[in-house]
Every structure is written in structure tokens, then in C-alpha cells.
Amino acid sequence: DQTGASSFKFTHDRPLCSWLPKHSTLYDWLMPQDPRLVGDQSIEQEKANNDIDEMQVFIDDDAQYAVGGGSHVTLGMHALCLEQDFESTRSSKEFTRSIGVRLANHCRGASRGPGIGGGNKPSTSPPETMAGPYFFLDWNACLRDALPRRHSEFPFALDCSSEVANHAGTAFKHSLTGGMYLNGSLTDDRYDPTMGYDAHVVGEVAGPPGDAGFWKLKGGGAFHFPFELLRIMTEGIESNDDAEDEALESVMGLTLHSSVNFGISRPLTFNGLCSNVGGIPLSDRFYSGGPGQLRGFLPAGIGPRATTGGSSTPGGDSLGGDMFYTSTLAASVPFPSYFATLRQNGGRLFGFANAGTCVSVDRSVGFGSLSACSRIMNSSRVAVGGGVSMGTPMGRFELTYAVPMRYGPKDARKHL
């Protein structure tokens, strides 16, 4: 079924201390005795009678634990069966079966605050959607089947480019991934911030016994500065100029936003143990474009493309790159008081300008070389526009209109 899609995921997380023998060195570091209990005779008596576990008395109070300690640190297992449809970008589908083990500072989907399910409610959410700062180290092994699109009239013929056809078949990937997500914990609003900063960084190394070998690093950050801070800074300065006060009042709700994201990758052969036929697998390359990343372009709308594509990608199949960057500069203001409901719910009007690119750089040329930097700058795309945004419990809602100002002849552009 060329239009079907299915997925299944199993996740089991347990506190790391539950995997360890009690009173071992690592256990004692993770779960130290609460200093408030030292010298308490009643507690000491209960401990002597084995009626109470001194390591668990104040398990909900993170203040007693060392950094990275406590029962929130988890060691979990996960298994995944997933079918992904890339026919709109590179004329293929991919079926993945994977297993893995993850060490993290709290369980997947954990919520630090009160809510349904308590402070550590389980979930299969990815790291970037979790509550609070998230640090993890993940071992993963997966078997992937790349399935090129079949021709609608001739089922034994492929409806894709030769580059995509060369990556068809089954491949085994073995990787180690680690990273950090702040998840908006240092901003005033996770989904529609107006003050603070956010960041993330993820590194991955794939190698034997897998078929593919490469290293990959991606990250990014965002900074939000409200003009209201200027009022706070000048609050103690008296002024009799009414016009100046009105001007200051008019820009109080204005906020400047800036963000940048980047990624680089390079193939590794491990002395011939990884064949890397066709280079880094298509699914492990970088793709750029789409809402929240590069407005004005469709997902995977820019970057290297095949000369031809299937019937679903007439501009050529997107082949991905080994380097990308996106950057955004924006300004936002609250809705006018006339739209009271939208204003009270945090709705904002914003204008933006974003730029970015996705390229492949020859492995013999360093990313810092003059030729590589020139290629990156010359291939950069630019778009400007405006829109409305609002943070909701389900995530960020955003409606934008963008006008690409600089683009390539095969780029997949989108205004709204």
C-alpha cells in the first residue's frame, strides 16, 4: 500500500538507582542520605529495624541530590517500528525497526510540575517536546528498508531518480547519540517566548557493526529581548516629557527575537569496516525548509537535488546535505486591545526575516576553507514576511505569510 503509514513504539524507563545494588558507590552518589535525617533518633531506630529506607525518605525533594542525581535519573529501553513517507520530497518510503537503551536525567515525557500522572508521568515524547532541561545518552541499533516509489502504471519500474534508487534496500545502522535540550526552561513561555534564551545540541556517531559510518553534530539557540526591560532600567529616572512617556509606552510590548540553527556531518569508514556505499544514508542527511525553520520554503525545499524526480517531485528528488544553517531575526507585539480575547491569551503579531542554506561540501575540503564558506554564502536563501502566533497547551500555533527574496530555480517555495 503506497499510501499507508503505521508506527509502534514501546518505551520502558526506570530510575537508574533501581538497576543498582543498594549501598554501592554509584547508588550512594545518586541517592545520598538527606542531611536533615542525620542524628534523628526515631529515624535511626526505624533504619535499624529495616522499617524505612534512608535513601528514599525525601525522594521527591531534588534539593538534597547532587547534580544529575536523584530518582529522576533513568535508564530505559525502547523499541520502534515506524514507516515514514518521503514521497513528497524524495520519492521513497522507509520502514524502520529499532531497539535502544537511553540514559537520561528524567524519564521521557516527565513533568517537573504538578499535573495528571504526577511528577514523572511516562510518555513516548521526543526530547525536544519534554518539560525542563533534558540531557541524554542513547545507544541505538536499527534495520531500515528504503523503498523507492513504484510507477503507477508499470509496477516493476521505479518512479524516482537514480540517486534515490541507489539507496534502495536494507541497511543496518548502529549509533551512539548524546545531547542536551533546554526546552524553553529559561524563557517566560515555552512555546511563544518574549524573554529569555533557549538552546540545544545533539551529537551522533554511527559505526561498526553497522553499514553506515559517520559523525554528525547539530545545535541551535534563540534569544528573546523585550523592550519592557528598558522601562525597568529607566524606572527610577523622572521625566516630565509626556511625549517621551507615550513613546516609551508604545514600545513596551515590543520584543526582539533572534535564533540560529546549524548542523555538520562527515562520513567515517573505520578502516573499511563501514562501506558507506553512496555516502551518508539519505535519512541521516540534513534537510532544510518549512515552518519554524526556514519560512517561505516547503520542508526539504532547499538544498541539493537530483536532476530528475518522480511524479510526486517534478523538481527533482531532495538529496539532503552535510551542512546546513538557518537564522531568523524577528520582532513581535501583542494584539491591539481591540482584540481582547487574543491579547489575553498571548496572541502576538510579528514580522521576520530569515536566511539559511543546505549544501554538500566535498570531504577533501574543510568547512572552514574559503571555498566552502563562499559556497555556503552564495547558496543562502532569504525570505521576509509576517504573521500571528500564540502559545497553546498543544504547542505553538503560527500563521505566516512569507515572500522569498533569494531562491534557486528548483527550490520548493511556499508563501502561506
N, C-alpha and C positions, 0 to 999 in steps of 0.2 A: 504494500500500500504506500504509494509515493506521497500521500498527503497525511499519513498517520504520524503521531508522536506520542511517546509514552516515557514514563520515568518512575523509578522506585528507589528510595533511599532509606537505609537503616543506619541509625546512629545510637551508640551506647556510650555515655560519658559517666565516669566515676571519679570521685575525689582521689587525687594521687595518693594521699595518705592511706586510703583503703587498700591499695595494692601493696603496701609496705608492711614489714613486720614491726610491731609496736616496739618503741624504745630503741629503734635503730637510729643511727646518726641523722639520716635524712628525715626520718619521721619526726624526731625531736626538733629539727630545724624548721620543718613545716608547721608543726603543732606544738609550740612551746607552752609550758605551763603559764597560766595567767598570773602575773606578779601580785594581783590582789588576793590570790588564794594562799600565798606563802605565809605560814605562821597561823593560819586559821585552824584551830584545833578540831572543830567539827568536821571540816573538810578532810583534814589529815586522818581522822578516825574512819570516815567513810571510805577513804582511799585504802586504808589498811585492811578494811573488810571487803574490798573489791566491790563496794556498792556504787562507786562512781568512778568514772574515767577522768583523771585530772586533765587530760588533753582535750576533753570535749565540753567542759563546763560552760565556757563562754564562746561556743563555736560561732555564734552569729556576730561577734564583735571583732571586726577586722583590725581594730587598732592595736591588738595585742600581738599581731603576727608580723614577722619580718617581711620585707618587700618580696612579693612573689610567693609568700607562704599562705597558710590557712587552708581550710577545706574547699575554697573556691578553685584551687589549682586542680585541674582534671587531666586524666589520661583516658582517652576514649578511642573507640573503634568505629569505623564507618564503612559501609558498603553501598555501592551505587550502580544502578542500571539506568542508562539515560540515552535517549535518542534525540539528537539535535538536528534541526533543519536549517541548512545554509543555502538552500536553493535560490533564494533571492539575492545572494551576494556572491556565491562561488559554485553554484550548480552541483551541490552534493549534500549528502546527509552523513551523519556519523553516529554510530552506535557504540557506546562505551560501557564497559563493565570494570569496576574498580573496587579495591579494598585499601584500607589505610589505617594508620594509627596517628592520633593527634595529642600533643601535649599543649595545654593552654592555661591561661591564668583564670579563666572561668568557663563554665560549660557553654556550649553553643546555644545561643538564644537567651542567655542568662540576663536577668534584670536586677540591677542593684537596688532599685526602689521597691516599695510595696506594690502588690498587684496580684492578679489571679495567678495561682500556681506558686506563689511565694517568691523568695529572692533568687532561686535558682531553677526556674521553670525551664524544662528542656525544649529544644526546638532543632530543626534542621536548617536554620538560617545560615547564610554565608557570613563570614567575619565582618564584612562591611555593613551589615544590617543589624549588628548586635549593639547592646547598650553598654556604654562605658568603654574605656581603653581595652583593647584586646591584643594580646601577644600570643603567638602560637608557633609550633614547630610540627610539621606534618610529613609523615612518610606515606608514600602512595605508590601503588602498583596497579596499572590498568591495561586492559586489552581493548584496542579501538579498531573498529571496522569503518573504513572510509568508503562510502557508497556513492559513486558519481550518478548524476541524474540520467535516467534512461530516456531514449527518444520516444515520444508519444505515439508515433506511427510505426517505428521499427524497434521493437523492444530489445533486440540484440545489439542495437547501436547506442552509443553514448551521446548524450546531449550536453556536452561540456567541452571546455578547452583541453588541449593535450597536457597542459601543466597540471590540471586537476586530475586528469586520468592517470598521470604518472604516480600520483599519491594514493591511488586506489588500492584496497586490500587491507589485510590485518597487520597491525603493528603493536608491539609491546612497549610500554613506557614505564620506567622505574625512576622515581624522582624524590627529592627531599626539598621541602618548601618551608620557609620561615618568614615571619613578618610581624608588623605592628599596625594597628588601626586605632586612631584616637576616637573615631566615631562621633565627632562633634561634642565630646565631653568638655572641651574648653571654649565652647560657644554658648550664647544665650538661648539658641534654638537649634536643635539638631538638623532639622530639615529646611528651615528658612532663616538662617542666622543673620543678625545685624551687628554682632560684636564678637570678637574673639578670633581664634585661629584653629585650624584643623590640619591633620597630616596623616599620611600613611606611607609605608614602604614594604615591599614584598620581594624576596629573592628566591630563586628556584634553580636547582641543579639537577639535570637528568643524565643518567648514565647507565653503565652495565648493571644488571644483565639485560637492560632494555635495548631496543633497536635504535633509539634516538639518543644523541648526546648533545647537550647544550647547557649554557647558563643564561639566566635571564634576571634582570633587575628592573623593577618599575616602582614608581612612587609619585608623590604629589603633595601639595599643600595649598591652603587657602587662608586669606586674611581678610577680616571684615572690620572696618573702622567707621563708627557712627559720628556724625558731626555734633551730636549731642555732647560728646566729650569736650568739645571746645567750650560749650556753655558751662560745663562743670569747672573747667580750668579757669574761666573768667568770671565765675560766680561772685567772687569777692571784689571785683572791680566795679565801682559805681559809675553809672553813665546817665547823663541827662538828655542824651540824644535819642528821642523817640524813634526817629527813622532808623537809627542803628539797631535799636532793640527789635523793631519789626523785621528788619533784615535778618537778624540772628534767629528770630523765632521762625522765620520761613524756611530756614535750612536745618532746623533742629532734627527733623525726621530723616534727613538725607544720610545715606550710608554708602560708602565706597567698598567695593568688593574686588578682590584680585585672587586669581588662582593659577596654578601651573601644574601640569602632569607630564611625566616623561617615562620612557621605557627604552632599554637597550638589551640586546641579546646577541650571543655568538655561539656557533656550533663547536662542539668538542668531540674528538674521535677516541680519546682514551687509548692511544696507541693502536688503533684499528679495531678495538672491541665494539665500537658503535659504527655502523656502516654509514648512517646519515645519507642514505640514497635520496637525492632530490633536496638536500639541505634540511633545515629545521622543518618539522611537520607543519602543515598549514594551520592546524588548530592551536599550535603553540607560538604562532607569529602574532605580531601586533596589528590591530585594525583600528582605524580612527574615523570618527564622524558620529553624528547623532546627538540627540538632546542630552544636555548635561556634560557633553564632552567637546563637540565642535558643532555648534548650532549653524544652520544653513546648509548642512550636508546630511545625507542619509547615513545610517550605520554602515561602516566599512565603505563609505562613499568616496574616500580619497586614498591615495597610495598606489603601489604597484598593481598593474592589471595585466591580464593576458590579452593578446591581440584580439582574440575572439572569445565568445562565451556561449552558453546555452541559450535556449529560447527565453529563460527567465532572467538572464543577464546579458541583454543585447550589447551593452557597452564593453563587455569583457569581464571574465571572472576576476574577482578580487583575490590577489595572491598574498596579501599581507606584507609587512616589512620587519626589519630587525631593529628599527629605531623609530620612535615617534615622540612628538611633544604637542601639547595643546596649552594655550594660555588664554585667560579671559580677564578683561577689565570691565567692570560694570558699576552702575550707580542706581540706587533704588530709593523710593519714597513711599510712605504709607498712602493708601487710598484717600482721596479727599473726604472730608467729614460728611458730604452728601451721601456717600456710600457707607452708611454707618455699620451695616452688618459685615461687610467685607473688611472694613477698618478694624472692627472689634475682634475679628477672627485672624488678624495678622496678614491680611492681603496687602500686597505691595505692587507698585508699578516700577519697572526697571528698564534701563537701556544698557546695551552691551556692545562690545567689540571683541571678537575672538579670533585667534590665529592658531595655526597648527599644521603639521605635516606628518607623513608616514612614508619612510623610504627604506630601501635596501642599500647597504653600503658594503662594497667588496671587502671580504675578510682580510685581504692584504693591506687594506687602508684603515688606519685608526680613526675612531670617531672624532678625535681632536685635531686631525690633519686639516690643512687649509682646504683641500679639495672636498673633504667630507662636509666641513662647515659651509662651504659655498653651495654645495648641493642641497643641504638642509634649508638654507635661507632662500635659495632660488625656487624651491618647491613648496614653500609655505603658502597656505591658503588663508584668506581673510574674509570675515563676514561681520556685518553690523546689523543691529536690529533692536527690538524692544518687546516687552511682553508683560504679563502679570504672573505672580507667584504666590503660593500660600503653603504653609506647612500644615499637614494633617496627620492624624494618628497612623494613617497608612503610608505616609511618606510625603515627598514634596510634589505638589501639583504646580505645573508650569505650562503656560500657553504663550508661545512666542511667534513673532514674525521676523524672519531674517533675510537679509539681502547679501548674497555672496558678492564680494568685491574683487576677489582674486581667486581664480579657479582654473583647473585644467580642462581640456576638451572632453575627457572621459569621466570626469567627476560626476557622482550622483548627487545632485543638489535638491534641496527641499526648502521652500520658503516658510511654510506654516507647520 
